[in-house]
Amino acid sequence: MEDIDKKIVDVKRKIDDVKKRWPFHSPKPALFQELEELELELERLQSLKKE
């Protein structure tokens, strides 16, 4: 359980980092993809924690 908590914190930190790098205009597709992958990973980890 503690390992999952650490991974959740790490993924949230990475999401924050992507959002900080997000340009005001015309974000690159790679940023969209990175953010989407991180959010999916966060959802997966949170569902594992609930089990």
mmCIF file of the N, C-alpha and C atoms, coordinates in Angstrom:
data_MODEL
# 
_entry.id   MODEL 
# 
loop_
_atom_site.group_PDB 
_atom_site.id 
_atom_site.type_symbol 
_atom_site.label_atom_id 
_atom_site.label_alt_id 
_atom_site.label_comp_id 
_atom_site.label_asym_id 
_atom_site.label_entity_id 
_atom_site.label_seq_id 
_atom_site.pdbx_PDB_ins_code 
_atom_site.Cartn_x 
_atom_site.Cartn_y 
_atom_site.Cartn_z 
_atom_site.occupancy 
_atom_site.B_iso_or_equiv 
_atom_site.pdbx_formal_charge 
_atom_site.auth_seq_id 
_atom_site.auth_comp_id 
_atom_site.auth_asym_id 
_atom_site.auth_atom_id 
_atom_site.pdbx_PDB_model_num 
ATOM 1   N N  . MET A 1 1  ? 0.814  -1.185 0.000   1.00 0.00 ? 1  MET A N  1 
ATOM 2   C CA . MET A 1 1  ? 0.000  0.000  0.000   1.00 0.00 ? 1  MET A CA 1 
ATOM 3   C C  . MET A 1 1  ? 0.867  1.261  0.000   1.00 0.00 ? 1  MET A C  1 
ATOM 4   N N  . GLU A 1 2  ? 1.922  1.236  0.775   1.00 0.00 ? 2  GLU A N  1 
ATOM 5   C CA . GLU A 1 2  ? 2.817  2.384  0.859   1.00 0.00 ? 2  GLU A CA 1 
ATOM 6   C C  . GLU A 1 2  ? 3.487  2.652  -0.486  1.00 0.00 ? 2  GLU A C  1 
ATOM 7   N N  . ASP A 1 3  ? 3.811  1.584  -1.213  1.00 0.00 ? 3  ASP A N  1 
ATOM 8   C CA . ASP A 1 3  ? 4.435  1.714  -2.526  1.00 0.00 ? 3  ASP A CA 1 
ATOM 9   C C  . ASP A 1 3  ? 3.483  2.418  -3.497  1.00 0.00 ? 3  ASP A C  1 
ATOM 10  N N  . ILE A 1 4  ? 2.217  2.066  -3.451  1.00 0.00 ? 4  ILE A N  1 
ATOM 11  C CA . ILE A 1 4  ? 1.222  2.699  -4.315  1.00 0.00 ? 4  ILE A CA 1 
ATOM 12  C C  . ILE A 1 4  ? 1.094  4.175  -3.968  1.00 0.00 ? 4  ILE A C  1 
ATOM 13  N N  . ASP A 1 5  ? 1.099  4.499  -2.679  1.00 0.00 ? 5  ASP A N  1 
ATOM 14  C CA . ASP A 1 5  ? 1.016  5.899  -2.248  1.00 0.00 ? 5  ASP A CA 1 
ATOM 15  C C  . ASP A 1 5  ? 2.193  6.708  -2.794  1.00 0.00 ? 5  ASP A C  1 
ATOM 16  N N  . LYS A 1 6  ? 3.378  6.128  -2.760  1.00 0.00 ? 6  LYS A N  1 
ATOM 17  C CA . LYS A 1 6  ? 4.560  6.816  -3.284  1.00 0.00 ? 6  LYS A CA 1 
ATOM 18  C C  . LYS A 1 6  ? 4.429  7.038  -4.788  1.00 0.00 ? 6  LYS A C  1 
ATOM 19  N N  . LYS A 1 7  ? 3.923  6.042  -5.496  1.00 0.00 ? 7  LYS A N  1 
ATOM 20  C CA . LYS A 1 7  ? 3.738  6.176  -6.938  1.00 0.00 ? 7  LYS A CA 1 
ATOM 21  C C  . LYS A 1 7  ? 2.687  7.234  -7.258  1.00 0.00 ? 7  LYS A C  1 
ATOM 22  N N  . ILE A 1 8  ? 1.620  7.294  -6.466  1.00 0.00 ? 8  ILE A N  1 
ATOM 23  C CA . ILE A 1 8  ? 0.573  8.301  -6.670  1.00 0.00 ? 8  ILE A CA 1 
ATOM 24  C C  . ILE A 1 8  ? 1.157  9.700  -6.498  1.00 0.00 ? 8  ILE A C  1 
ATOM 25  N N  . VAL A 1 9  ? 1.943  9.891  -5.457  1.00 0.00 ? 9  VAL A N  1 
ATOM 26  C CA . VAL A 1 9  ? 2.568  11.196 -5.215  1.00 0.00 ? 9  VAL A CA 1 
ATOM 27  C C  . VAL A 1 9  ? 3.487  11.559 -6.385  1.00 0.00 ? 9  VAL A C  1 
ATOM 28  N N  . ASP A 1 10 ? 4.247  10.586 -6.872  1.00 0.00 ? 10 ASP A N  1 
ATOM 29  C CA . ASP A 1 10 ? 5.165  10.829 -7.983  1.00 0.00 ? 10 ASP A CA 1 
ATOM 30  C C  . ASP A 1 10 ? 4.409  11.212 -9.257  1.00 0.00 ? 10 ASP A C  1 
ATOM 31  N N  . VAL A 1 11 ? 3.331  10.496 -9.553  1.00 0.00 ? 11 VAL A N  1 
ATOM 32  C CA . VAL A 1 11 ? 2.548  10.795 -10.755 1.00 0.00 ? 11 VAL A CA 1 
ATOM 33  C C  . VAL A 1 11 ? 1.905  12.172 -10.640 1.00 0.00 ? 11 VAL A C  1 
ATOM 34  N N  . LYS A 1 12 ? 1.397  12.518 -9.465  1.00 0.00 ? 12 LYS A N  1 
ATOM 35  C CA . LYS A 1 12 ? 0.803  13.850 -9.272  1.00 0.00 ? 12 LYS A CA 1 
ATOM 36  C C  . LYS A 1 12 ? 1.855  14.942 -9.468  1.00 0.00 ? 12 LYS A C  1 
ATOM 37  N N  . ARG A 1 13 ? 3.075  14.693 -8.999  1.00 0.00 ? 13 ARG A N  1 
ATOM 38  C CA . ARG A 1 13 ? 4.158  15.648 -9.183  1.00 0.00 ? 13 ARG A CA 1 
ATOM 39  C C  . ARG A 1 13 ? 4.478  15.819 -10.672 1.00 0.00 ? 13 ARG A C  1 
ATOM 40  N N  . LYS A 1 14 ? 4.475  14.710 -11.405 1.00 0.00 ? 14 LYS A N  1 
ATOM 41  C CA . LYS A 1 14 ? 4.740  14.772 -12.843 1.00 0.00 ? 14 LYS A CA 1 
ATOM 42  C C  . LYS A 1 14 ? 3.630  15.520 -13.581 1.00 0.00 ? 14 LYS A C  1 
ATOM 43  N N  . ILE A 1 15 ? 2.380  15.312 -13.168 1.00 0.00 ? 15 ILE A N  1 
ATOM 44  C CA . ILE A 1 15 ? 1.254  16.032 -13.772 1.00 0.00 ? 15 ILE A CA 1 
ATOM 45  C C  . ILE A 1 15 ? 1.420  17.535 -13.536 1.00 0.00 ? 15 ILE A C  1 
ATOM 46  N N  . ASP A 1 16 ? 1.774  17.912 -12.324 1.00 0.00 ? 16 ASP A N  1 
ATOM 47  C CA . ASP A 1 16 ? 2.004  19.331 -12.017 1.00 0.00 ? 16 ASP A CA 1 
ATOM 48  C C  . ASP A 1 16 ? 3.122  19.908 -12.884 1.00 0.00 ? 16 ASP A C  1 
ATOM 49  N N  . ASP A 1 17 ? 4.177  19.114 -13.087 1.00 0.00 ? 17 ASP A N  1 
ATOM 50  C CA . ASP A 1 17 ? 5.296  19.564 -13.905 1.00 0.00 ? 17 ASP A CA 1 
ATOM 51  C C  . ASP A 1 17 ? 4.856  19.802 -15.347 1.00 0.00 ? 17 ASP A C  1 
ATOM 52  N N  . VAL A 1 18 ? 4.055  18.894 -15.900 1.00 0.00 ? 18 VAL A N  1 
ATOM 53  C CA . VAL A 1 18 ? 3.567  19.057 -17.271 1.00 0.00 ? 18 VAL A CA 1 
ATOM 54  C C  . VAL A 1 18 ? 2.710  20.314 -17.368 1.00 0.00 ? 18 VAL A C  1 
ATOM 55  N N  . LYS A 1 19 ? 1.857  20.526 -16.385 1.00 0.00 ? 19 LYS A N  1 
ATOM 56  C CA . LYS A 1 19 ? 0.990  21.706 -16.404 1.00 0.00 ? 19 LYS A CA 1 
ATOM 57  C C  . LYS A 1 19 ? 1.792  23.002 -16.300 1.00 0.00 ? 19 LYS A C  1 
ATOM 58  N N  . LYS A 1 20 ? 2.907  22.973 -15.586 1.00 0.00 ? 20 LYS A N  1 
ATOM 59  C CA . LYS A 1 20 ? 3.769  24.160 -15.491 1.00 0.00 ? 20 LYS A CA 1 
ATOM 60  C C  . LYS A 1 20 ? 4.447  24.458 -16.823 1.00 0.00 ? 20 LYS A C  1 
ATOM 61  N N  . ARG A 1 21 ? 4.733  23.406 -17.594 1.00 0.00 ? 21 ARG A N  1 
ATOM 62  C CA . ARG A 1 21 ? 5.392  23.576 -18.899 1.00 0.00 ? 21 ARG A CA 1 
ATOM 63  C C  . ARG A 1 21 ? 4.391  23.878 -20.010 1.00 0.00 ? 21 ARG A C  1 
ATOM 64  N N  . TRP A 1 22 ? 3.100  23.815 -19.696 1.00 0.00 ? 22 TRP A N  1 
ATOM 65  C CA . TRP A 1 22 ? 2.044  23.996 -20.688 1.00 0.00 ? 22 TRP A CA 1 
ATOM 66  C C  . TRP A 1 22 ? 2.078  25.428 -21.234 1.00 0.00 ? 22 TRP A C  1 
ATOM 67  N N  . PRO A 1 23 ? 2.288  25.617 -22.531 1.00 0.00 ? 23 PRO A N  1 
ATOM 68  C CA . PRO A 1 23 ? 2.321  26.974 -23.089 1.00 0.00 ? 23 PRO A CA 1 
ATOM 69  C C  . PRO A 1 23 ? 0.922  27.593 -23.136 1.00 0.00 ? 23 PRO A C  1 
ATOM 70  N N  . PHE A 1 24 ? 0.878  28.912 -23.081 1.00 0.00 ? 24 PHE A N  1 
ATOM 71  C CA . PHE A 1 24 ? -0.389 29.624 -23.096 1.00 0.00 ? 24 PHE A CA 1 
ATOM 72  C C  . PHE A 1 24 ? -1.128 29.388 -24.408 1.00 0.00 ? 24 PHE A C  1 
ATOM 73  N N  . HIS A 1 25 ? -0.379 29.333 -25.504 1.00 0.00 ? 25 HIS A N  1 
ATOM 74  C CA . HIS A 1 25 ? -0.974 29.096 -26.822 1.00 0.00 ? 25 HIS A CA 1 
ATOM 75  C C  . HIS A 1 25 ? -0.346 27.875 -27.469 1.00 0.00 ? 25 HIS A C  1 
ATOM 76  N N  . SER A 1 26 ? -1.140 27.133 -28.171 1.00 0.00 ? 26 SER A N  1 
ATOM 77  C CA . SER A 1 26 ? -0.696 26.026 -29.018 1.00 0.00 ? 26 SER A CA 1 
ATOM 78  C C  . SER A 1 26 ? 0.224  25.020 -28.338 1.00 0.00 ? 26 SER A C  1 
ATOM 79  N N  . PRO A 1 27 ? -0.288 24.296 -27.346 1.00 0.00 ? 27 PRO A N  1 
ATOM 80  C CA . PRO A 1 27 ? 0.549  23.237 -26.761 1.00 0.00 ? 27 PRO A CA 1 
ATOM 81  C C  . PRO A 1 27 ? 0.830  22.139 -27.785 1.00 0.00 ? 27 PRO A C  1 
ATOM 82  N N  . LYS A 1 28 ? 1.983  21.554 -27.688 1.00 0.00 ? 28 LYS A N  1 
ATOM 83  C CA . LYS A 1 28 ? 2.372  20.493 -28.627 1.00 0.00 ? 28 LYS A CA 1 
ATOM 84  C C  . LYS A 1 28 ? 1.618  19.207 -28.319 1.00 0.00 ? 28 LYS A C  1 
ATOM 85  N N  . PRO A 1 29 ? 1.353  18.412 -29.346 1.00 0.00 ? 29 PRO A N  1 
ATOM 86  C CA . PRO A 1 29 ? 0.650  17.140 -29.142 1.00 0.00 ? 29 PRO A CA 1 
ATOM 87  C C  . PRO A 1 29 ? 1.340  16.220 -28.137 1.00 0.00 ? 29 PRO A C  1 
ATOM 88  N N  . ALA A 1 30 ? 2.653  16.285 -28.066 1.00 0.00 ? 30 ALA A N  1 
ATOM 89  C CA . ALA A 1 30 ? 3.393  15.436 -27.127 1.00 0.00 ? 30 ALA A CA 1 
ATOM 90  C C  . ALA A 1 30 ? 3.011  15.764 -25.685 1.00 0.00 ? 30 ALA A C  1 
ATOM 91  N N  . LEU A 1 31 ? 2.745  17.043 -25.394 1.00 0.00 ? 31 LEU A N  1 
ATOM 92  C CA . LEU A 1 31 ? 2.331  17.418 -24.043 1.00 0.00 ? 31 LEU A CA 1 
ATOM 93  C C  . LEU A 1 31 ? 0.940  16.868 -23.730 1.00 0.00 ? 31 LEU A C  1 
ATOM 94  N N  . PHE A 1 32 ? 0.046  16.943 -24.718 1.00 0.00 ? 32 PHE A N  1 
ATOM 95  C CA . PHE A 1 32 ? -1.287 16.367 -24.530 1.00 0.00 ? 32 PHE A CA 1 
ATOM 96  C C  . PHE A 1 32 ? -1.179 14.877 -24.207 1.00 0.00 ? 32 PHE A C  1 
ATOM 97  N N  . GLN A 1 33 ? -0.360 14.184 -24.975 1.00 0.00 ? 33 GLN A N  1 
ATOM 98  C CA . GLN A 1 33 ? -0.197 12.739 -24.796 1.00 0.00 ? 33 GLN A CA 1 
ATOM 99  C C  . GLN A 1 33 ? 0.423  12.425 -23.431 1.00 0.00 ? 33 GLN A C  1 
ATOM 100 N N  . GLU A 1 34 ? 1.443  13.178 -23.055 1.00 0.00 ? 34 GLU A N  1 
ATOM 101 C CA . GLU A 1 34 ? 2.099  12.943 -21.771 1.00 0.00 ? 34 GLU A CA 1 
ATOM 102 C C  . GLU A 1 34 ? 1.127  13.154 -20.612 1.00 0.00 ? 34 GLU A C  1 
ATOM 103 N N  . LEU A 1 35 ? 0.358  14.241 -20.685 1.00 0.00 ? 35 LEU A N  1 
ATOM 104 C CA . LEU A 1 35 ? -0.613 14.524 -19.631 1.00 0.00 ? 35 LEU A CA 1 
ATOM 105 C C  . LEU A 1 35 ? -1.682 13.434 -19.563 1.00 0.00 ? 35 LEU A C  1 
ATOM 106 N N  . GLU A 1 36 ? -2.172 13.008 -20.714 1.00 0.00 ? 36 GLU A N  1 
ATOM 107 C CA . GLU A 1 36 ? -3.195 11.968 -20.738 1.00 0.00 ? 36 GLU A CA 1 
ATOM 108 C C  . GLU A 1 36 ? -2.679 10.655 -20.158 1.00 0.00 ? 36 GLU A C  1 
ATOM 109 N N  . GLU A 1 37 ? -1.461 10.289 -20.509 1.00 0.00 ? 37 GLU A N  1 
ATOM 110 C CA . GLU A 1 37 ? -0.880 9.046  -19.983 1.00 0.00 ? 37 GLU A CA 1 
ATOM 111 C C  . GLU A 1 37 ? -0.705 9.121  -18.465 1.00 0.00 ? 37 GLU A C  1 
ATOM 112 N N  . LEU A 1 38 ? -0.262 10.263 -17.976 1.00 0.00 ? 38 LEU A N  1 
ATOM 113 C CA . LEU A 1 38 ? -0.081 10.424 -16.534 1.00 0.00 ? 38 LEU A CA 1 
ATOM 114 C C  . LEU A 1 38 ? -1.415 10.377 -15.796 1.00 0.00 ? 38 LEU A C  1 
ATOM 115 N N  . GLU A 1 39 ? -2.426 11.009 -16.364 1.00 0.00 ? 39 GLU A N  1 
ATOM 116 C CA . GLU A 1 39 ? -3.741 10.995 -15.715 1.00 0.00 ? 39 GLU A CA 1 
ATOM 117 C C  . GLU A 1 39 ? -4.328 9.584  -15.696 1.00 0.00 ? 39 GLU A C  1 
ATOM 118 N N  . LEU A 1 40 ? -4.120 8.822  -16.763 1.00 0.00 ? 40 LEU A N  1 
ATOM 119 C CA . LEU A 1 40 ? -4.588 7.432  -16.790 1.00 0.00 ? 40 LEU A CA 1 
ATOM 120 C C  . LEU A 1 40 ? -3.838 6.586  -15.754 1.00 0.00 ? 40 LEU A C  1 
ATOM 121 N N  . GLU A 1 41 ? -2.548 6.813  -15.633 1.00 0.00 ? 41 GLU A N  1 
ATOM 122 C CA . GLU A 1 41 ? -1.751 6.087  -14.637 1.00 0.00 ? 41 GLU A CA 1 
ATOM 123 C C  . GLU A 1 41 ? -2.227 6.429  -13.224 1.00 0.00 ? 41 GLU A C  1 
ATOM 124 N N  . LEU A 1 42 ? -2.528 7.698  -12.996 1.00 0.00 ? 42 LEU A N  1 
ATOM 125 C CA . LEU A 1 42 ? -3.034 8.121  -11.691 1.00 0.00 ? 42 LEU A CA 1 
ATOM 126 C C  . LEU A 1 42 ? -4.365 7.428  -11.379 1.00 0.00 ? 42 LEU A C  1 
ATOM 127 N N  . GLU A 1 43 ? -5.254 7.378  -12.343 1.00 0.00 ? 43 GLU A N  1 
ATOM 128 C CA . GLU A 1 43 ? -6.542 6.691  -12.148 1.00 0.00 ? 43 GLU A CA 1 
ATOM 129 C C  . GLU A 1 43 ? -6.323 5.215  -11.828 1.00 0.00 ? 43 GLU A C  1 
ATOM 130 N N  . ARG A 1 44 ? -5.407 4.585  -12.549 1.00 0.00 ? 44 ARG A N  1 
ATOM 131 C CA . ARG A 1 44 ? -5.122 3.163  -12.337 1.00 0.00 ? 44 ARG A CA 1 
ATOM 132 C C  . ARG A 1 44 ? -4.595 2.928  -10.922 1.00 0.00 ? 44 ARG A C  1 
ATOM 133 N N  . LEU A 1 45 ? -3.658 3.758  -10.499 1.00 0.00 ? 45 LEU A N  1 
ATOM 134 C CA . LEU A 1 45 ? -3.084 3.606  -9.163  1.00 0.00 ? 45 LEU A CA 1 
ATOM 135 C C  . LEU A 1 45 ? -4.129 3.845  -8.074  1.00 0.00 ? 45 LEU A C  1 
ATOM 136 N N  . GLN A 1 46 ? -4.971 4.836  -8.270  1.00 0.00 ? 46 GLN A N  1 
ATOM 137 C CA . GLN A 1 46 ? -5.998 5.112  -7.287  1.00 0.00 ? 46 GLN A CA 1 
ATOM 138 C C  . GLN A 1 46 ? -7.011 3.972  -7.187  1.00 0.00 ? 46 GLN A C  1 
ATOM 139 N N  . SER A 1 47 ? -7.325 3.345  -8.317  1.00 0.00 ? 47 SER A N  1 
ATOM 140 C CA . SER A 1 47 ? -8.241 2.209  -8.262  1.00 0.00 ? 47 SER A CA 1 
ATOM 141 C C  . SER A 1 47 ? -7.590 1.013  -7.590  1.00 0.00 ? 47 SER A C  1 
ATOM 142 N N  . LEU A 1 48 ? -6.290 0.818  -7.776  1.00 0.00 ? 48 LEU A N  1 
ATOM 143 C CA . LEU A 1 48 ? -5.573 -0.262 -7.099  1.00 0.00 ? 48 LEU A CA 1 
ATOM 144 C C  . LEU A 1 48 ? -5.567 -0.040 -5.593  1.00 0.00 ? 48 LEU A C  1 
ATOM 145 N N  . LYS A 1 49 ? -5.430 1.204  -5.205  1.00 0.00 ? 49 LYS A N  1 
ATOM 146 C CA . LYS A 1 49 ? -5.402 1.538  -3.778  1.00 0.00 ? 49 LYS A CA 1 
ATOM 147 C C  . LYS A 1 49 ? -6.749 1.238  -3.115  1.00 0.00 ? 49 LYS A C  1 
ATOM 148 N N  . LYS A 1 50 ? -7.834 1.433  -3.837  1.00 0.00 ? 50 LYS A N  1 
ATOM 149 C CA . LYS A 1 50 ? -9.171 1.204  -3.290  1.00 0.00 ? 50 LYS A CA 1 
ATOM 150 C C  . LYS A 1 50 ? -9.462 -0.265 -3.069  1.00 0.00 ? 50 LYS A C  1 
ATOM 151 N N  . GLU A 1 51 ? -8.779 -1.125 -3.832  1.00 0.00 ? 51 GLU A N  1 
ATOM 152 C CA . GLU A 1 51 ? -9.043 -2.567 -3.754  1.00 0.00 ? 51 GLU A CA 1 
ATOM 153 C C  . GLU A 1 51 ? -8.617 -3.175 -2.437  1.00 0.00 ? 51 GLU A C  1 
# 
